[in-house]
Amino acid sequence: MPFDIEITFDWSWIHSLGTKPFYELFWFFLINGGWVVFALVCVWGFLLIYKFRQQVKFGAKQKYVFLAIDIPRQNLQTPKAVENIFSTIAGAHTPLEWEEKFFNGAYQIGFSFEIVSIDGFVQFIVRTASQFRDMVESAFYAQYPDAEITEVEDYLKDIDVTFPNDEYKIWGADLKLYNKDFFPIRSYKEFESPMTKDIKDPLTSLLEVMNKLKTGEQFWLQYLVWPTDISWTKRGINELKKMSGKSVEEKRTWVDKTLDAPLNLLGEISSQLLGTGEAEEKKDEKLTLLPPDDQKRAEAIFRKISNMGFECKVRMVYFGRKEVFNKGLGVSGTFGAIKQYSDLSLNGFKPDKNKTVARWPFFKNLRLHEKENNIFRAYKARTSEAGCDKFILTSEELASLYHFPYFETQGPIVKRVESKKALAPIGLPVEDESQNGKIKARGVKAIKTKKVPVVEYEDDYFEKRFAKDKTGKNDKKRKEKILEELKEQKEKKLQIEKRIKHSNNFNQGINDDNIINVSKEETLTAVQKPEPPKNLPFA
């Protein structure tokens, strides 16, 4: 006999809750398990506040120094030298455990590489933690032995202004990448002529704009750099797999796993009930032939993930008195130079949302001045908290953005006089023109080239204003000490190489003697081997 079962739900309590005031609803939520959620949120907030306070204490212990870099003309080199400097600085990476990050507030200490123009005088600056100063100076002296490195004060130390201001105006912005950071920007190698090996350097036009600033104008360009590990390369590797048609295993957090657990359980139950529990066979992965544009992107990604990477932020500020403030030169000119590093199919820079522009008319001036104050404070503090998130730039890309460009000037070219060709007289003595295996072309004069800096890197304008030691004695002593250490390291390296070479030659000599001895023994044995008796029976 069939049973009639009727299931009904009473939803009237929901209607009654809707008619109650907010505080009763909140109390109902708390006593029915909501207190657990509230407690978890409070604990999480407390942990974040504690970690932040520990990081503030850790940051307060750090001491920073500002180094002004001057490169003489005889030391000018290609950006490859600065790329080697960044590769050396990558050694400052400090792997930290979660206990150090949470209880000690420890974090990776970064560097700030800055190009500054004050009243039209350009200066290259490096801001580094005091414990990394020797490493930075050694890296520069190793590539530029005649460089002059001077410890200076922070050039923004005495600038304490807020906006709106009756005397000064400011424009600033963070620069971010318009594509994912495993896509590279154009590097100095792409500006190199394959025939002459000359570099059509985009940094040249930037420095020329900075050099044209008048008295009362200042331009500050800042590259904040943090050494990091190689985990960022996984994003590029996954992108290469996608482009080649391979499957990529996506990383799932514990939240994703928790939310997917009920769905996976229901799917398993339905598969058992419906009889579809057999696993489907995976399709064979086949490599796809990439079109030319995708092949170019794949090669560029592979080239970037093969280099040393850094977490970076780029920030620029144009600051000056109102009577000389020229936004067309200070802003448009610099952006035009930076745009040359862009590759529309790969990556490039664009201003972030924190640029000092207020588009909407509502409280326009208030919002504009708030942005101006924020960008000024962020630049002065060299902080990573303002603006966009950090992104990855490699040592090659950083060297393209921060180096010491120069012009290649050639001597006067003598115009060749056209003449009628005729056979030489018979018996005319001819000088052998071959030298060291190379044949000189007749009538061609060698052209001498000379390296001329884009701006005067050796100018003392900045040092006279901001140097801590005006006499320069302390900086000279440090230079002599570091150069002596580099010399000793080089001599030790040569001695080790000589020992290794001598050891290899010695071992090779022993092997040769063994071969010679064995061959002599075999020869004697073969010669002195007695003949068999004559009456020996043969089969």
C-alpha positions in Angstrom: 0.0 0.0 0.0 1.7 3.2 -1.1 2.3 5.9 1.5 1.5 9.5 0.9 4.4 11.6 2.4 4.1 15.4 2.4 7.0 17.6 3.4 6.4 21.2 4.2 8.8 24.0 5.2 7.9 26.8 7.4 9.5 30.0 6.0 7.5 32.4 8.3 10.6 32.9 10.5 12.4 34.6 7.7 9.5 37.0 7.3 9.5 37.7 11.0 13.2 38.4 10.9 12.7 40.9 8.2 10.3 42.9 10.3 12.7 43.2 13.3 15.2 46.0 13.8 18.8 45.7 12.8 20.2 45.2 16.4 17.9 42.2 16.9 19.1 40.7 13.6 22.7 41.3 14.5 22.1 39.5 17.9 20.3 36.7 16.2 23.3 36.3 13.9 25.8 36.2 16.8 24.1 33.7 19.0 23.5 31.3 16.1 27.2 30.8 15.2 28.0 34.3 13.8 30.3 34.9 16.7 32.8 32.4 15.1 33.0 34.5 12.0 33.3 37.7 14.0 36.1 36.2 16.2 38.1 35.0 13.1 37.9 38.4 11.5 39.1 40.1 14.7 42.0 37.6 15.1 43.0 38.1 11.4 43.0 41.8 11.8 45.1 41.6 15.0 47.7 39.5 13.2 47.9 41.9 10.4 48.3 44.9 12.7 51.0 43.0 14.7 52.9 42.2 11.5 52.7 45.8 10.3 54.1 47.1 13.6 57.0 44.6 13.5 57.8 45.7 9.9 57.8 49.4 11.1 60.3 48.5 13.8 62.4 46.6 11.4 62.4 49.4 8.9 63.3 52.0 11.6 66.6 50.0 12.2 67.7 50.3 8.6 70.2 53.0 7.8 70.5 54.2 4.2 73.2 56.1 2.3 73.1 58.1 -0.9 75.9 57.7 -3.4 76.5 60.1 -6.3 78.1 58.3 -9.3 80.4 60.2 -11.6 81.9 58.4 -14.7 85.0 59.9 -16.4 85.2 59.9 -20.2 87.9 57.3 -20.5 85.7 54.8 -18.6 82.5 55.1 -20.8 81.2 51.7 -21.8 78.1 50.0 -23.2 75.1 49.2 -21.0 76.5 45.7 -20.6 78.8 47.1 -17.8 75.7 48.3 -15.8 74.0 45.0 -16.5 76.9 43.3 -14.7 76.4 45.7 -11.8 72.8 44.7 -11.4 73.7 41.0 -11.6 76.1 41.6 -8.7 73.5 43.5 -6.7 71.1 40.5 -7.1 73.3 38.8 -4.5 71.6 41.0 -1.9 68.6 38.7 -2.1 67.8 37.3 1.4 65.4 34.3 1.6 63.2 34.7 4.6 61.1 32.2 6.5 57.6 33.0 7.6 58.7 33.2 11.3 61.2 35.9 10.4 58.6 37.8 8.4 55.9 37.6 11.1 57.8 37.8 14.4 60.7 40.0 13.3 58.9 42.0 10.6 61.8 41.2 8.3 61.4 42.0 4.6 63.6 42.2 1.5 65.6 45.4 1.5 65.7 47.2 -1.8 67.7 49.8 -3.7 66.8 53.0 -5.4 68.6 54.0 -8.7 67.8 57.6 -9.5 68.5 60.0 -12.3 68.1 63.6 -11.1 68.2 66.9 -12.8 68.5 70.0 -10.6 68.6 73.4 -12.5 69.7 71.5 -15.6 72.6 69.6 -13.9 72.2 65.8 -14.2 73.3 63.4 -11.6 73.1 59.6 -11.2 72.3 58.5 -7.6 72.1 55.2 -5.8 70.3 54.8 -2.5 71.4 51.7 -0.6 71.2 50.2 2.8 74.5 50.8 4.7 75.2 47.1 5.0 75.2 46.8 1.2 77.3 49.9 0.5 80.5 48.0 0.0 78.9 45.7 -2.4 77.4 48.5 -4.5 80.7 50.5 -4.6 82.7 47.3 -5.5 80.3 46.5 -8.3 80.7 50.0 -9.8 84.5 50.1 -9.4 84.8 46.7 -10.9 83.2 48.0 -14.1 84.4 51.6 -13.9 87.8 51.7 -12.1 88.2 55.5 -12.5 84.6 56.3 -11.3 84.1 58.8 -8.5 81.6 57.8 -5.9 80.6 60.4 -3.3 78.4 60.0 -0.3 75.8 62.8 -0.4 72.8 64.0 1.6 69.3 63.3 0.4 68.6 66.0 -2.2 65.0 66.1 -1.0 65.9 66.5 2.7 65.3 70.3 2.7 62.3 70.3 0.4 59.3 70.3 2.7 56.2 71.5 0.9 52.5 70.7 0.7 50.1 71.5 -2.0 48.4 73.8 -2.9 51.6 75.9 -2.7 52.1 79.6 -3.7 55.6 79.0 -4.9 55.9 75.5 -6.4 54.1 73.2 -8.8 54.5 69.5 -9.2 53.6 66.7 -11.7 54.3 63.1 -11.0 53.2 59.5 -11.6 54.1 55.9 -11.2 54.9 54.0 -14.4 53.5 50.5 -14.8 53.7 47.9 -17.6 50.7 47.7 -19.9 51.1 43.9 -20.3 52.0 41.0 -18.0 55.5 41.4 -16.6 56.9 38.3 -18.2 56.7 40.1 -21.5 59.9 42.2 -21.9 60.3 45.8 -22.9 62.8 46.8 -25.6 66.4 46.5 -24.3 69.6 48.2 -25.3 70.5 45.2 -27.5 67.5 46.0 -29.8 68.8 49.6 -30.3 72.2 48.3 -31.4 73.2 48.6 -35.1 74.2 45.2 -36.5 76.7 46.8 -38.8 78.4 49.5 -36.7 77.5 48.1 -33.3 76.5 51.7 -32.3 73.6 52.0 -29.9 70.8 54.5 -30.8 70.2 55.1 -27.1 66.7 56.3 -26.1 68.2 57.4 -22.7 70.1 60.0 -24.7 67.0 62.0 -25.5 65.8 61.7 -21.9 69.1 63.2 -20.6 69.0 65.9 -23.2 65.6 67.0 -21.9 66.8 66.9 -18.3 69.8 68.9 -19.3 67.6 71.7 -20.8 65.9 72.5 -17.5 66.2 76.0 -16.2 67.1 77.3 -12.8 64.2 76.5 -10.4 63.2 73.3 -12.3 63.9 69.8 -11.1 63.2 66.4 -12.5 63.5 63.2 -10.5 63.4 59.7 -12.0 63.4 56.7 -9.6 63.8 53.0 -10.1 63.0 51.1 -7.0 64.6 47.6 -7.1 64.2 44.6 -4.9 66.2 41.4 -5.5 64.0 38.4 -5.7 64.0 34.6 -6.3 63.2 32.8 -9.5 59.5 31.9 -8.7 58.3 34.6 -11.1 59.7 32.6 -14.1 56.9 30.1 -13.6 54.4 32.6 -15.0 56.5 32.9 -18.2 56.9 29.1 -18.4 53.2 28.6 -18.1 52.5 31.2 -20.8 55.0 29.4 -23.1 53.1 26.1 -22.5 49.8 27.7 -23.3 51.2 29.1 -26.6 52.6 25.7 -27.5 49.3 23.9 -26.8 50.3 22.2 -23.6 48.1 22.0 -20.5 49.0 24.1 -17.5 48.2 23.0 -14.0 46.7 26.1 -12.2 47.6 26.7 -8.6 44.7 26.3 -6.3 44.4 27.9 -2.9 42.9 26.3 0.2 39.8 28.5 -0.4 39.3 27.0 -3.8 39.8 23.5 -2.5 37.3 24.1 0.3 34.6 25.5 -2.1 35.2 22.7 -4.6 34.9 19.9 -2.0 31.1 19.7 -1.9 30.9 19.9 -5.7 33.4 17.1 -6.1 31.5 15.0 -3.6 28.2 15.5 -5.5 29.9 14.8 -8.8 31.3 11.5 -7.4 27.9 10.4 -6.1 26.2 11.2 -9.4 28.9 9.4 -11.3 28.4 6.3 -9.1 24.6 6.4 -9.5 24.6 7.0 -13.2 27.5 4.6 -13.9 29.9 7.2 -15.4 32.7 6.5 -13.0 35.3 5.5 -15.6 37.9 8.1 -16.1 38.1 9.7 -19.5 41.2 9.2 -21.4 43.4 12.2 -21.7 44.0 13.6 -25.1 47.5 13.5 -26.4 49.2 16.9 -26.2 50.6 18.0 -29.6 52.9 20.9 -30.1 51.3 23.5 -32.4 53.2 25.4 -35.0 53.2 29.0 -33.9 52.6 31.9 -36.3 55.4 34.5 -36.7 54.0 37.0 -34.2 53.5 34.3 -31.5 56.9 32.9 -32.2 58.4 36.4 -31.6 56.5 36.7 -28.3 57.6 33.2 -27.2 61.3 34.0 -28.0 61.0 37.3 -26.1 59.5 35.6 -23.0 62.2 32.9 -23.0 64.9 35.5 -23.3 63.5 37.4 -20.3 63.0 34.4 -18.0 66.6 33.4 -18.7 67.9 36.6 -17.0 68.1 37.7 -13.4 64.9 39.3 -12.3 64.1 42.1 -9.8 60.8 43.4 -8.3 60.6 47.0 -9.4 58.6 50.2 -9.3 59.3 53.3 -11.5 58.3 56.7 -10.4 58.9 60.1 -12.0 58.3 63.7 -10.6 58.7 67.1 -12.3 59.0 69.9 -9.7 59.6 73.6 -10.1 58.8 77.1 -9.4 55.6 78.4 -10.9 57.3 81.1 -13.0 59.5 78.5 -14.8 57.3 75.4 -14.6 57.0 74.0 -18.2 54.9 70.9 -18.3 55.4 70.5 -22.1 59.2 70.0 -21.7 59.4 68.4 -18.3 56.5 65.9 -18.8 55.9 65.4 -22.5 59.6 65.4 -23.4 60.4 62.7 -20.8 57.4 60.5 -21.7 58.4 60.7 -25.3 61.8 59.3 -24.5 60.4 56.6 -22.2 57.9 55.5 -24.9 60.9 54.4 -27.0 61.3 51.4 -24.8 57.8 50.2 -25.7 57.1 47.3 -28.0 53.4 47.2 -28.8 53.4 43.4 -29.3 55.3 42.8 -26.1 55.5 45.4 -23.3 56.1 49.0 -22.4 55.3 51.7 -19.8 52.3 53.8 -19.2 51.3 56.2 -16.3 49.5 54.7 -13.4 46.2 56.0 -12.0 48.0 58.0 -9.3 49.3 60.5 -11.8 48.6 64.1 -10.7 45.5 64.6 -12.9 41.9 65.0 -11.7 39.5 64.2 -14.5 36.1 64.4 -12.9 34.8 67.9 -12.0 33.5 67.0 -8.5 36.0 68.3 -5.9 38.5 68.5 -8.7 41.1 70.8 -7.0 40.8 68.9 -3.7 41.5 65.6 -5.4 44.3 67.0 -7.5 46.2 68.4 -4.5 45.7 65.1 -2.6 47.4 63.3 -5.5 50.2 65.8 -5.6 50.9 65.4 -1.9 50.7 61.6 -2.2 53.2 61.3 -5.1 55.6 63.7 -3.4 55.6 61.8 -0.1 55.9 58.5 -1.9 58.9 59.6 -3.9 60.6 61.1 -0.9 60.0 58.0 1.3 61.1 55.6 -1.6 58.1 53.5 -0.7 56.5 50.7 -2.6 53.1 51.1 -1.0 51.8 53.9 -3.2 50.7 53.3 -6.8 50.6 50.1 -8.7 52.0 46.7 -7.6 55.6 45.8 -8.1 56.5 44.2 -11.5 59.5 42.2 -12.7 62.3 43.8 -14.7 65.5 41.9 -15.5 69.1 43.1 -15.2 69.2 43.6 -19.0 66.0 45.8 -18.9 67.2 47.8 -15.9 70.6 48.4 -17.6 68.7 49.7 -20.6 66.9 52.2 -18.4 69.8 53.2 -16.1 73.3 53.6 -17.6 75.7 56.2 -18.8 75.1 56.9 -22.5 77.5 58.5 -24.8 77.9 59.7 -28.5 80.3 58.1 -30.9 81.9 61.0 -32.8 84.0 60.3 -35.9 87.0 62.1 -37.3 86.7 63.9 -40.6 86.2 61.6 -43.5 88.5 62.4 -46.5 86.6 62.4 -49.7 88.1 59.9 -52.2 89.2 61.5 -55.5 87.9 59.6 -58.5 90.6 58.7 -61.0 91.0 56.7 -64.2 92.2 53.2 -63.6 95.1 51.8 -65.6 97.4 48.8 -65.5 100.5 49.1 -63.4 103.9 49.1 -65.2 105.6 45.7 -65.4 108.3 45.2 -62.8 106.9 47.9 -60.5 107.9 46.9 -56.9 104.8 46.3 -54.8 104.8 46.5 -51.0 103.3 43.6 -49.1 100.1 45.1 -47.7 99.2 42.1 -45.6 99.5 42.7 -41.9 98.7 40.1 -39.3 96.6 38.3 -41.9 94.5 41.3 -42.7 94.5 43.2 -46.0 94.2 47.0 -46.0 91.9 48.5 -48.6 93.8 51.0 -50.9 92.8 54.6 -50.7 90.8 54.1 -47.4 91.8 56.1 -44.4 91.0 54.7 -40.9 88.4 56.7 -39.1 89.0 57.3 -35.4 86.0 57.4 -33.1 85.8 59.2 -29.8 83.3 58.7 -27.0 81.6 61.9 -25.9 79.2 61.8 -22.9 75.6 63.0 -23.5 75.9 65.1 -20.3 78.8 66.1 -18.2 79.0 63.1 -15.7 82.0 64.6 -14.0 80.4 67.9 -13.0 80.7 68.8 -9.3 77.6 70.9 -9.0 75.7 68.2 -7.1 78.6 67.2 -4.9 79.2 70.9 -3.9 75.6 71.2 -2.7 75.0 67.8 -1.1 78.3 66.1 -0.4 78.7 65.1 3.3 82.5 65.5 3.1 83.2 68.6 1.1 86.9 67.7 1.0 86.3 64.3 -0.5 89.1 62.6 1.6 86.8 60.0 3.1 85.4 59.0 -0.3 89.0 58.7 -1.7 90.1 56.5 1.2 87.1 54.2 0.6 87.9 54.1 -3.1 91.6 53.2 -2.5 90.5 50.5 0.0 88.0 48.9 -2.3 90.3 49.0 -5.4 93.0 47.3 -3.3 90.5 44.6 -2.2 89.5 44.1 -5.9 93.1 43.8 -6.9 93.8 41.2 -4.2 90.7 39.2 -5.2 91.8 39.3 -8.9 95.3 38.1 -7.9 93.9 35.3 -5.8 91.7 34.3 -8.7 94.6 34.2 -11.1 96.6 32.1 -8.6 93.8 29.6 -8.3 93.5 29.4 -12.1 97.2 28.8 -12.4 97.1 26.1 -9.7 94.2 24.4 -11.5 95.9 24.7 -14.8 99.2 23.3 -13.4 97.3 20.5 -11.7 95.6 19.6 -15.0 98.9 19.6 -16.8 100.6 17.5 -14.1 97.8 14.9 -14.3 97.9 14.9 -18.0 101.7 14.4 -17.9 101.3 11.4 -15.6 98.8 9.9 -18.0 101.1 10.4 -20.9 104.0 8.8 -19.0 101.8 5.8 -18.2 100.9 5.5 -21.8 104.5 5.7 -22.9 105.6 3.1 -20.2 102.9 0.7 -21.2 103.8 1.0 -24.8 107.5 0.3 -24.0 106.7 -2.7 -22.0 104.4 -4.1 -24.7 107.2 -3.5 -27.2 109.8 -5.2 -25.2 107.5 -8.1 -24.5 106.8 -8.5 -28.2 110.5 -8.3 -29.1 111.8 -10.6 -26.3 109.1 -13.3 -26.6 110.8 -16.6 -27.2 110.1 -18.7 -30.3 108.3 -22.1 -29.8 110.4 -25.3 -30.0 111.0 -26.6 -33.4 109.7 -30.1 -32.6 106.4 -28.8 -31.2 103.6 -30.8 -32.8 101.1 -28.8 -34.8 97.5 -29.7 -35.4 
